[in-house]
Amino acid sequence: MIVNKRNIDKGRTAMLMGALSVAGFLMLLLLQGCARMGNPDGGWFDETPPRVIGTDPAEGATNVKKKKVLINFDEYIKIDNPTENVVVSPPQLEAPEIKGEGKRISVQLVDSLKPNTTYTIDFSNAISDNNEGNPLGDYAYTFSTGDHIDTLQVSGYVVGAEDLEPVKGILVGLYDDLSDSAFQKKPMMRVSRTDSRGHFTIKGIAPGKYRVYALQDADGNYMFNQKSEMQAFNHDIVEPSFKADTRQDTIWTDSLHIASINVTGYTHFLPDDICLRAFNEILTNRYLVKSDRTDANHFTLFYSYGDNALPRITGLNFNSDNAFLVEPTEKRDTIVYWLRDTALVNQDTLRMQVVHNITDTVGVLREQVDTLQLIAKTTYEKRVKDAEKKLKAWQKEQEKRKKKGLDYDSVMPREELKLKITPSGDMDPDQNVTISSDVPLVPVDTAHIHLYSHPENDSLWYAERYELRKIDSRSYRLLAEWRPGMEYSLEADSATFASLYGEVSKKLKLGLKVRPNDSYASILMTLSGMSGKHVIAQLLDGSGKMVKEAYTDNGQAEFYYLKAGKYYMRVIVDANDNHRWDTGDYDKGVEPEEVYYDPDVIECKEKWDLTLTWDPTARQLWRQKPEAITKQKADKQKTIQHKNLDRAKKLGIQYVPKL
């Protein structure tokens, strides 16, 4: 028998290729199965939060000497922004090194350990599993360098003193030194940090008496030593305690369905309702922030704080005698100098000596002499070229009109003075008309201003009395008796208003109509417990902007001529009766003036007259401000996604969650 070796080799090769193909196919199926593990149809999702399976040192260990902590988990984990979300207490002047290492977290403390002290590493909700993001929940690790663990806790909220906004990310700390100077001379003993709701919990506290402070710690030394730092204090003494209590724990099948409600016992730590009102002090140190000459016709000096004495200016390359029209702001921290002479306006560089009061290194106001050089942003040459370009364009337009036989001018008219008039159409009876300009105005002759009224069902116009009051160098207010349902015509002759630089206004005729009484609502609010106090009551719109304001000392706030809509109310207890909110001062022991928000929306409709009662102190401050006008919204809480329920629905089977 003759055997063909080549055929045998071919057969073996074919068998080998077939075997490889089957193996490859099986491997492909295996890989596809593995690839589907994270998909709804490839297996059940992991809905179990990571679990701590061991720590070194042990959780709650005492007499600890080492500064490195290892926390081990049953699965891979991740830490969300440990720098902001993990708080070590007592506070660490040298930031600890916190790392996620697969199934482990390592914390390396850099500061020396304090003797006989409970240490708390509060991870809050920063830990979750690496795959599905299931949160571990509120987790804190504790050890002690002494022979016992301190377990007491206190909690509460920090809100903005002026607007009751939740203050996110501010430090809150305890002192057992009850003196006022401790906050400025010693680091906080134990600390926490507020979440997006302004809520905080300070853990690992020993029995005793404490004072609580909040601090936006700019320099990381855990004490208030910069007036620019936001802070909060009160004079209350806090004594931590606890009691046995029960609560209802709801187990959810998904976001809509409840699996069960369990009543469980827990240790209720008190107080849990501390409220701190955070504020910034007025920075009284005075220095020149900047000088600016954006427009050639004026320059501005910006100071950090106002002063009764205005700067004295001497021109170094110009004559400064009667050279300026000076316009300080109400706080006198910003001062505008309008140049009276157009020759100075055309001078690109102004060099001057400024004598002003500046705070020295020990905090005392002293006269200081500085030399300033102010350069116009747009040079005189550039302004001349722009004017020539504008003239040529105007001349070209007039030539076109002339060729077409239309009216034309041979002399370009002067620049028209632009006025801003508000309101410019419909208005309320309690409004007045404001007339303003971007540049200073020369005194106005009221003989050239006329106000006429046109009663309903009357064809005639009648002259009305008015008063024109100067607000500042650039604006006036026209006051009159604005009667509901009446039409008015505000008229002014040409050139009635003229600027410091010669621009004049054109002839003015503005129609105004006062809305009728039946288009308004009114509110009479009785403020319980506020009688005898100076109160500023403010009505706010849907964005939190003030639309009406009333001052009262009898507990009755009245608001008229309200348009239909939704309103909110806040009150300021104006302790010094200066008709504005005032901040606090730690050195003087003065807390900010009290502010309250009505948590309920007030809905007004046309022809409605509402009589309401509100007790501003009836609800805790952190629960007062309506969600609709709260700008600092609470972060979305991390929760288990319950993806298995959706998968079970697709498969047509019943899913029972693990409890």
C-alpha positions in Angstrom: 0.0 0.0 0.0 1.4 3.3 -1.0 0.7 6.1 1.4 0.9 9.8 0.3 2.6 11.6 3.1 1.5 15.0 1.7 -2.2 14.0 2.0 -1.6 12.9 5.6 -0.1 16.3 6.5 -3.0 18.1 4.9 -5.5 16.1 6.9 -3.6 16.8 10.2 -3.5 20.4 9.3 -7.2 20.5 8.6 -8.0 18.8 11.9 -5.8 21.3 13.8 -7.4 24.3 12.1 -10.9 22.9 13.0 -9.9 22.5 16.6 -8.5 26.0 16.7 -11.7 27.4 15.1 -13.9 25.7 17.8 -11.6 27.0 20.5 -11.7 30.5 19.1 -15.5 30.4 18.8 -15.8 29.3 22.4 -13.4 32.0 23.5 -15.4 34.6 21.6 -18.6 33.6 23.3 -16.8 33.8 26.7 -15.5 37.3 25.9 -18.9 38.4 24.8 -20.5 37.1 28.0 -17.9 38.9 30.0 -18.4 42.1 28.1 -22.2 42.0 28.9 -21.6 41.8 32.7 -22.3 45.5 33.2 -25.4 45.6 30.9 -29.0 45.0 32.1 -29.3 41.8 30.1 -25.9 40.4 31.1 -26.5 39.8 34.8 -27.7 41.6 37.9 -26.2 44.9 38.9 -24.2 45.3 42.1 -26.5 47.4 44.3 -24.6 46.8 47.5 -22.5 49.7 49.0 -18.9 48.9 49.8 -18.3 47.5 53.3 -15.4 48.1 55.6 -13.7 44.7 56.4 -10.8 45.9 58.5 -8.8 48.9 59.6 -5.3 49.6 61.0 -5.4 50.8 63.7 -8.6 49.1 64.6 -11.8 51.2 64.5 -12.2 52.8 68.0 -8.7 51.8 69.0 -7.1 53.6 72.0 -3.6 54.5 72.9 -2.7 54.9 69.3 0.8 56.1 68.4 1.1 55.7 64.6 0.0 58.5 62.2 -1.0 56.3 59.2 -4.5 54.8 59.0 -5.5 52.1 56.5 -9.1 51.3 55.9 -9.9 48.1 53.9 -13.0 47.4 51.9 -14.6 44.3 50.3 -14.5 45.9 46.8 -12.8 48.6 44.8 -13.7 52.1 46.0 -13.3 55.7 45.0 -13.2 58.9 47.1 -14.9 62.0 45.8 -12.7 65.1 46.2 -11.1 64.2 49.6 -9.5 67.7 50.0 -13.0 69.2 50.4 -15.2 66.4 51.6 -13.0 64.6 54.2 -12.5 66.5 57.5 -10.0 65.4 60.1 -10.6 66.5 63.7 -8.8 67.9 65.6 -7.9 70.2 62.6 -4.6 69.6 60.9 -2.4 72.6 60.2 -0.4 70.4 57.7 -2.9 68.8 55.3 -3.1 65.0 55.6 -2.5 62.8 52.6 -5.7 60.9 51.8 -5.5 58.4 48.9 -7.8 55.7 47.4 -5.7 52.6 46.7 -7.9 50.0 45.0 -9.8 48.3 47.9 -8.1 50.5 50.5 -8.0 54.1 51.7 -4.8 55.3 53.3 -4.6 58.5 55.5 -1.2 59.8 56.4 -1.4 62.4 59.2 1.5 64.9 59.0 0.9 66.9 62.3 2.1 65.4 65.5 -0.5 63.5 67.4 -1.9 65.2 70.5 -2.0 63.2 73.7 -5.3 61.9 75.2 -7.3 63.1 72.2 -10.0 61.5 70.1 -9.3 61.7 66.3 -12.1 61.6 63.8 -11.6 61.2 60.1 -15.1 62.1 58.7 -15.6 60.9 55.1 -19.2 62.0 55.1 -20.7 60.7 51.7 -17.4 60.8 49.8 -16.9 57.0 49.5 -18.6 54.9 46.9 -17.9 51.7 45.0 -15.8 52.0 41.8 -18.2 50.3 39.4 -21.8 51.3 40.1 -21.2 54.3 42.4 -23.1 52.9 45.3 -22.4 55.3 48.3 -21.2 53.9 51.6 -23.1 56.6 53.3 -22.1 58.8 56.3 -18.9 57.2 57.4 -16.4 58.4 60.0 -13.3 56.5 61.4 -12.3 57.2 65.0 -9.3 56.4 67.2 -7.8 57.9 70.3 -4.3 58.6 71.6 -5.7 58.2 75.1 -7.4 55.4 77.0 -11.0 56.2 75.8 -13.0 57.5 72.8 -15.1 60.7 73.1 -18.4 60.1 71.3 -20.6 63.1 71.7 -21.8 65.2 68.7 -23.4 68.5 68.0 -24.9 69.6 64.7 -26.8 72.5 63.1 -26.7 74.9 60.2 -24.8 78.0 58.9 -26.8 80.5 56.9 -25.9 83.9 55.4 -26.8 86.6 57.9 -28.1 89.0 55.2 -30.1 86.6 53.0 -30.4 83.3 54.9 -28.7 81.4 52.0 -27.1 78.1 53.1 -23.4 78.6 53.4 -21.6 75.6 51.7 -18.1 74.5 52.7 -17.5 76.8 55.7 -15.6 75.5 58.7 -17.4 75.1 62.0 -15.4 74.6 65.1 -15.6 74.3 68.9 -13.7 75.9 71.7 -13.7 74.9 75.3 -12.0 78.2 76.1 -15.1 80.4 76.5 -13.3 83.7 76.3 -13.9 86.0 73.3 -10.2 86.1 72.4 -9.9 82.3 71.8 -11.4 82.6 68.3 -8.6 85.0 67.3 -5.7 83.4 69.2 -6.2 79.6 69.2 -6.9 77.1 66.5 -10.3 75.4 66.7 -10.4 72.2 68.9 -12.7 70.1 66.8 -14.1 71.0 63.3 -16.6 70.1 60.7 -17.5 71.5 57.3 -20.9 72.4 56.0 -22.6 70.6 53.1 -24.6 72.2 50.4 -27.6 72.7 52.8 -25.4 74.5 55.2 -25.6 71.5 57.6 -22.7 70.4 59.8 -22.0 67.7 62.4 -19.0 68.0 64.8 -18.1 64.5 66.1 -15.8 63.0 68.8 -16.6 65.6 71.5 -15.8 65.2 75.2 -18.3 66.2 77.8 -18.0 69.9 78.7 -19.1 73.4 77.8 -18.2 75.0 74.4 -18.7 77.9 72.1 -19.3 77.3 68.4 -17.9 79.4 65.5 -17.9 79.3 61.8 -15.0 80.5 59.6 -14.2 80.8 55.9 -10.5 80.1 56.7 -8.5 81.9 54.1 -5.0 81.2 55.5 -5.6 77.7 56.9 -4.7 78.4 60.5 -8.2 77.6 61.9 -8.6 80.9 63.7 -10.1 84.3 62.9 -7.2 86.7 62.2 -8.2 88.3 58.9 -11.1 90.8 58.8 -11.8 89.7 55.2 -12.7 86.1 56.4 -16.4 85.3 56.5 -17.2 84.2 60.1 -20.1 83.6 62.4 -20.4 83.6 66.2 -23.0 84.0 69.0 -22.8 84.2 72.7 -24.5 80.8 73.4 -22.8 78.1 75.5 -23.2 74.6 74.1 -23.2 71.6 76.4 -23.4 68.3 74.3 -25.7 65.5 75.5 -27.6 62.6 74.2 -30.8 60.6 74.6 -32.3 57.3 73.4 -34.7 57.9 70.5 -36.5 56.1 67.6 -36.9 56.9 63.9 -38.6 55.4 60.9 -36.2 54.0 58.3 -37.9 53.7 54.9 -36.6 50.9 52.6 -37.3 51.7 49.0 -37.8 49.2 46.2 -37.1 52.0 43.8 -37.5 55.8 43.7 -41.4 55.4 43.7 -42.1 52.2 45.7 -41.6 51.5 49.4 -40.5 48.0 50.3 -40.9 48.4 54.1 -40.8 51.0 56.9 -38.8 49.9 60.0 -38.8 51.6 63.4 -35.3 51.6 64.8 -33.7 52.9 67.9 -30.7 55.3 67.8 -28.7 57.6 70.0 -30.0 61.2 69.5 -27.1 63.7 70.1 -28.0 67.2 71.2 -28.0 70.0 70.5 -28.9 69.4 66.8 -30.3 72.8 66.1 -27.4 75.2 66.4 -27.7 78.1 63.9 -24.9 80.4 63.0 -25.4 83.5 60.9 -22.3 84.1 58.7 -21.2 87.6 57.7 -18.2 89.6 56.5 -17.2 92.6 58.5 -16.8 96.0 56.9 -13.1 96.3 55.9 -12.2 99.7 57.4 -8.6 99.6 56.2 -8.4 102.3 53.6 -6.1 102.2 50.6 -6.3 103.2 46.9 -7.5 100.1 45.0 -7.0 101.6 41.5 -7.3 104.7 39.4 -9.0 104.7 36.0 -9.5 107.0 33.0 -11.5 104.8 30.6 -13.2 107.9 29.1 -11.2 111.0 28.4 -13.7 113.4 30.0 -13.3 112.0 33.5 -11.2 109.8 35.8 -12.1 107.7 38.9 -10.4 106.9 42.1 -11.4 103.6 43.8 -10.8 103.1 47.5 -11.3 100.1 49.7 -13.2 102.2 52.2 -14.8 105.7 52.3 -13.5 108.8 54.2 -15.2 112.1 55.1 -12.3 114.0 53.7 -12.0 113.9 49.9 -8.6 113.7 48.3 -6.8 116.9 47.5 -5.5 116.9 44.0 -2.7 119.2 42.5 -2.0 119.0 38.8 1.6 118.5 37.9 1.2 119.1 34.1 -2.0 121.0 34.2 -3.8 123.7 36.3 -6.1 121.9 38.7 -7.8 125.0 40.1 -11.5 124.5 39.6 -10.7 121.9 37.1 -13.1 119.2 38.3 -16.7 118.5 39.0 -16.4 116.0 41.9 -18.9 113.2 42.2 -18.4 110.9 45.2 -20.6 107.9 45.9 -22.8 107.7 49.0 -20.1 105.6 50.8 -17.4 108.0 49.5 -15.2 105.0 48.5 -15.5 105.8 44.8 -14.9 109.3 43.5 -15.4 110.5 39.9 -13.7 113.6 38.7 -15.3 115.2 35.6 -13.0 117.5 33.7 -14.6 120.9 33.2 -12.3 122.2 30.5 -12.3 120.5 27.1 -8.6 121.3 26.8 -8.0 119.0 29.7 -10.3 116.4 28.1 -8.1 116.5 25.0 -4.9 116.1 27.0 -4.0 112.4 26.8 -1.9 112.2 30.0 -2.7 113.9 33.4 0.0 113.8 36.1 -1.1 114.7 39.5 -0.2 114.7 43.2 -2.9 113.2 45.4 -3.1 113.8 49.2 -5.5 111.3 50.8 -6.0 109.5 54.1 -4.6 105.9 54.0 -4.4 103.3 56.7 -0.8 102.7 57.9 0.7 99.4 59.0 -0.8 99.7 62.6 -4.3 100.5 61.3 -4.3 104.3 61.8 -5.5 106.7 59.1 -2.7 109.0 58.1 -2.2 111.6 55.3 -0.3 110.1 52.4 1.0 111.7 49.2 1.0 109.8 46.0 1.8 110.7 42.4 -0.6 109.4 39.8 -0.4 109.4 36.0 -3.7 108.9 34.3 -3.7 108.1 30.5 -6.9 108.3 28.4 -7.8 104.9 27.0 -8.4 106.5 23.6 -5.9 109.1 22.5 -6.8 112.6 21.3 -5.5 111.8 17.9 -7.7 108.7 17.6 -10.7 110.7 18.7 -10.0 113.4 16.1 -9.8 110.8 13.4 -13.1 109.2 14.5 -14.8 112.6 14.4 -13.4 113.4 10.9 -14.6 110.0 9.7 -18.1 110.7 11.2 -18.1 114.2 9.5 -17.3 112.7 6.1 -20.0 110.1 6.4 -22.5 112.8 7.3 -21.4 115.1 4.4 -21.7 112.2 2.0 -25.2 111.6 3.1 -26.1 115.3 2.7 -24.7 115.3 -0.9 -26.9 112.3 -1.7 -30.0 114.2 -0.4 -29.0 117.3 -2.3 -28.7 115.4 -5.6 -32.2 113.8 -5.0 -33.7 117.2 -4.4 -34.4 116.5 -0.7 -33.8 118.8 2.2 -30.2 118.8 3.4 -28.0 120.6 5.9 -24.7 122.4 5.2 -23.6 122.5 8.8 -23.4 119.3 10.9 -25.5 119.6 14.1 -23.9 119.3 17.5 -24.0 115.9 19.2 -27.4 115.4 20.8 -27.6 114.9 24.5 -29.1 111.4 25.2 -31.4 111.2 28.1 -32.7 108.1 29.9 -36.3 108.5 31.2 -37.9 105.9 33.5 -40.7 104.9 33.5 -41.4 105.7 29.8 -44.9 104.3 29.4 -47.2 102.7 31.9 -46.5 103.6 35.5 -47.8 103.0 39.1 -49.3 105.8 41.2 -46.4 105.5 43.7 -43.7 105.9 41.1 -41.9 109.0 40.0 -40.1 109.9 36.8 -36.3 109.8 36.7 -34.4 111.8 34.0 -30.7 110.9 33.8 -27.6 111.3 31.5 -24.3 109.6 31.2 -22.5 112.9 31.7 -23.0 115.8 34.2 -25.9 118.2 33.5 -25.9 121.9 34.0 -28.7 123.4 36.1 -32.1 123.0 34.5 -34.6 125.8 34.0 -37.9 124.3 35.0 -39.8 127.0 33.0 -39.1 124.9 29.9 -40.6 121.7 31.4 -44.4 121.1 31.3 -46.6 118.3 32.7 -50.1 117.9 31.4 -52.9 115.5 32.5 -55.7 114.1 30.4 -58.7 112.8 32.5 -60.7 110.0 31.2 -63.8 111.1 29.1 -62.3 114.6 28.7 -60.9 116.0 25.5 -58.8 118.7 27.2 -55.3 118.6 28.6 -54.6 120.3 31.9 -51.4 121.7 33.3 -50.2 119.8 36.4 -47.9 120.9 39.2 -44.7 119.0 39.7 -41.4 119.3 41.5 -38.0 118.6 39.9 -35.4 117.4 42.5 -31.7 117.0 41.7 -30.4 113.5 42.7 -26.8 114.0 41.7 -24.9 115.8 38.9 -26.3 113.4 36.3 -29.9 112.8 37.2 -33.2 114.5 38.4 -36.4 113.1 39.8 -39.8 114.6 38.7 -42.4 114.3 41.4 -46.1 114.8 40.9 -49.5 113.6 42.0 -49.9 110.6 39.7 -53.6 109.7 39.8 -54.7 106.1 38.9 -56.3 105.8 35.4 -55.0 109.2 34.3 -52.9 109.9 31.2 -50.0 112.4 31.3 -47.8 114.2 28.9 -44.3 115.2 29.9 -42.9 117.9 27.6 -39.7 119.8 27.5 -38.4 122.4 25.0 -35.3 121.7 23.0 -32.1 122.5 24.8 -33.8 122.3 28.2 -31.2 119.8 29.3 -27.6 120.5 28.6 -24.4 118.7 29.5 -21.2 120.0 31.0 -19.7 119.6 27.5 -22.3 121.5 25.6 -24.5 118.7 24.2 -28.2 119.7 24.4 -31.4 117.6 24.4 -33.9 117.7 21.6 -37.5 118.6 22.1 -39.2 116.1 24.5 -42.7 114.8 24.5 -43.4 111.6 26.5 -46.7 110.0 27.1 -47.3 108.4 30.5 -50.3 106.4 31.7 -51.0 105.5 35.3 -52.6 102.1 35.7 -56.2 102.1 37.2 -56.8 101.1 40.8 -58.6 97.9 39.8 -55.4 96.5 38.2 -53.7 96.4 41.6 -53.7 94.3 44.8 -52.6 95.4 48.3 -51.1 93.5 51.4 -51.5 94.4 55.0 -49.1 92.2 57.0 -49.2 91.9 60.8 -45.7 91.0 62.0 -46.2 89.1 65.3 -43.7 90.0 68.0 -42.3 93.0 66.1 -44.3 95.8 67.6 -42.0 98.4 69.1 -39.1 97.3 67.0 -37.8 99.2 64.0 -38.4 96.9 61.1 -37.8 97.1 57.3 -40.3 94.9 55.5 -39.4 94.0 52.0 -41.6 92.4 49.3 -39.6 90.3 46.8 -40.4 89.0 43.4 -40.0 85.4 42.1 -36.2 86.0 41.6 -35.7 87.3 45.1 -35.4 90.9 44.0 -36.9 93.6 46.1 -39.9 95.4 44.5 -41.4 97.2 47.5 -40.2 98.3 50.9 -41.9 99.6 54.0 -40.6 100.9 57.4 -42.6 100.3 60.5 -42.3 100.2 64.3 -45.8 99.1 65.1 -45.7 95.6 63.6 -47.9 96.6 60.6 -46.4 96.5 57.1 -48.5 97.9 54.3 -47.9 97.5 50.5 -50.1 99.1 47.9 -50.2 99.2 44.1 -49.1 95.6 43.7 -49.3 93.9 40.3 -50.8 90.5 40.1 -48.2 87.8 40.8 -46.4 85.8 43.4 -44.4 87.5 46.1 -42.2 86.7 49.0 -41.5 88.7 52.1 -38.5 89.3 54.3 -38.0 91.6 57.3 -34.9 93.2 58.7 -34.9 94.2 62.4 -33.3 97.6 62.0 -31.7 97.8 65.5 -30.0 101.2 64.9 -32.9 102.6 62.8 -30.7 103.7 59.9 -33.1 102.1 57.3 -30.6 99.5 56.1 -29.2 96.1 57.1 -25.9 96.3 59.1 -23.3 93.6 59.4 -21.6 92.4 62.6 -18.3 93.3 64.3 -16.5 90.6 66.2 -14.2 92.9 68.2 -17.2 94.9 69.4 -19.3 91.7 70.1 -22.0 93.0 67.7 -23.9 90.3 65.7 -25.4 91.2 62.3 -28.9 92.6 62.4 -31.6 89.9 62.3 -33.2 88.9 59.0 -36.3 86.7 58.5 -38.0 85.2 55.5 -41.7 84.3 55.3 -41.5 80.6 54.1 -44.9 80.9 52.3 -45.5 82.4 48.9 -48.0 85.3 48.8 -50.2 85.2 45.7 -51.8 88.5 44.6 -54.6 89.0 42.1 -56.1 92.2 40.7 -58.5 93.8 43.1 -57.4 91.7 46.0 -56.7 93.2 49.4 -54.9 90.7 51.6 -54.8 90.9 55.3 -52.1 88.4 56.6 -50.3 87.6 59.8 -46.8 86.2 60.1 -44.6 85.4 63.1 -41.0 85.8 61.8 -39.5 83.8 64.7 -41.9 80.9 64.6 -39.7 78.7 62.4 -35.9 78.0 62.6 -33.9 80.3 60.3 -32.5 77.5 58.1 -36.0 76.4 57.3 -37.4 79.9 56.4 -36.1 80.9 53.0 -38.4 79.6 50.2 -36.7 77.1 47.9 -37.9 79.1 44.9 -35.6 82.1 45.7 -32.8 80.1 47.3 -29.7 80.3 45.1 -27.6 77.7 46.9 -29.4 74.6 46.0 -28.8 71.3 47.8 -26.6 68.9 46.0 -28.2 65.8 44.7 -27.8 63.0 47.3 -25.9 59.9 46.2 -28.3 56.9 46.2 -28.4 53.4 44.9 -29.8 53.5 41.4 -32.0 50.3 41.6 -31.2 49.3 38.1 -32.1 45.6 38.9 -35.8 46.5 39.0 -35.7 47.9 35.5 -33.9 44.7 34.4 -36.5 42.5 36.1 -39.3 44.4 34.3 -37.7 43.7 31.0 -37.3 40.0 31.8 -40.9 39.8 33.1 -39.9 38.5 36.5 -40.4 39.7 40.0 -37.5 41.4 41.7 -37.2 41.5 45.5 -34.4 43.8 46.8 -32.0 42.7 49.4 -32.8 44.4 52.7 
